[in-house]
Amino acid sequence: MCEYCGCQALETIDELTQEHEKAVTLISRVRDARQDGEIALMAELAREIASVLGPHTQVEEHGLFPAPAGEFPEKIAALRDEHRRIDAVLAEASGPFLADLSWPDRLITTLDLLREHILKEQDGVFPAALALLEPEQWEAVEAVRARLGRREPELFS
């Protein structure tokens, strides 16, 4: 993951990065479960990914994205669209996934998209935010995080 611009020195970006790392770890476990034919475990892990990404996405969309959206509206719109696409397939893990034989493959395809999405944010949005956001905008990002709460640090290991 990105470490070249120094954006992770900011607590907000560090937390978002830790959440990305947790998602990537879970993606790896989903792949293993798929290889072993453990569809129920895939769904359990997908629900865990969704629990990490739920507040994470809110912090990005309502705190971090508004400032860069002025400079890069198409890129931010594309990231928001990817959030919706990813969330939709992850949400199926709480439904009748066992009845849908296409769901495991669609989940893997979606997790490939999630990996690419994470790289776009870490290599593009996070460094751009470091350059673009003013102190009051960082405070707004922090206000969103505070409203949603923080995950316990041991969940990021």
N, C-alpha and C positions, 0 to 999 in steps of 0.2 A: 504494500500500500504506500501511498505518497508520503514522503517525509522531507521533501526538498525545499519547500517554501517557508516552513516555520509555522504554518497555520495551526498545526496541532498543539502549539504552545498555548493557544486559547482554549479554555476549558470547554466551551461550547463545541468547537470543532473536534477536540479530543474525544468528547462524549459521543458525537456523531460517528467518529472513526471507530471507536470501540464497539458501537452498535453494528457498524458495517462488518467488523471483524467477527463478531458473534454470529451474524447472519452467514458469513462465508464458512465458518466452522460448521454451522448447521447444514448448509448446502452440501458440504462434503459428506456428512452423515446421511443426508437424504439419498445421495448417489449410492452410498454403500447399501442402504436399505433397498433401493431399487434393484441393485445387482443381486441381492439376496431374495428378491421377490416379496419383501415385507411391506406390503401396501399400507397396512394399518400403522406401522412405524413411520412410513413416509408422511402420512396424514398428521400424526402426532408431532413430528418435527416441523411440518409446514405450519401447524398452529403455533408452535414455539417461535418460528420465524415471524409470523404475523404479529405475535405479541411484542416482539422487539421492534418491528417496523411500524406499528401503529402510532405510538407517540413520536417516534423518530421522524416519520413522514410529516406529522403535524408541526414539529419544530422546523423542518425544512420549508414546508409550504407556507406557513404563517409567520415564520420568523426570518429565515435565511433567504428564501427565494425572492421576496418582493423587491429588494434593492437591485440585484442583478437582472431582474425581469425587465427593467427599464432599458438596460444596455443590450441585453440578449433575449428578447421576448420569445423568439422561436425556440431557442435552446431550452429555456425554462418551461415553456409550454410542452415541449417534447418530454422533458423529465416528469412533469406532472401527469402526462398521459401514460408514461411507463409506470408510475406509481399506481394508477387505476388498473392497468392491465395486470400487474403483479398482484395487487390486492385481491382482484377478482378470482384469480386461480387459487391463491392461498386460502381464500374464504371457502372454497369448495371443500377444503379439508374438514370443515365442520358439518358438511352435508352428506349426502348419499354417495360419497366417492367410490365406495366398493361396487356400486351399481354401474358406474361409468368406467368402462374398460379403457377409455382414452385418457382418463385423468392422470395416471402416473406419467405417461409420456408428455402430456401437456405441462405437468408440474416441472419436469426436468427441463423442458424448453423454456419455461418461465424463469426457472432459477438460472439458466444461462443468461437470460435477459437481465436478471437482477445483478449478476456478476458484472456484466458490461455497464449497467447503470451505476453501480458503486464506483467503478473506475472513472466514469464521466464526472461524478460528483467530486471524488477525491482529487482528480487531476485537473478539473475545470472549475467547478462551482466553489469549492473550498478556497483555493488560492484566489479566485476572483473576489470572493467575499472579503478576504483579508485585505485586498486592495481597495474595494469599493465601499464597504460599510463604514459609516461614521460611528462614533461612540454611542450615540443615542439609538442607532439601529442595532448595535450589538446588545444594548439594554433591552430592546424589543424582543430580540431572539431569546435572551435569557428569561424574559417575562413569560414567553410561551412555554419554555422548558419548566419554569417554576410552577406554572399553572397545571402542567401535565404531571409533574413529579419526576423524580430521577429514579432510575433502576439501581438496585443494589450492586456495588462494585464486584462482588464475587460472581455475579451472573456473567461478567465479561471475561472470565478466565477460560 
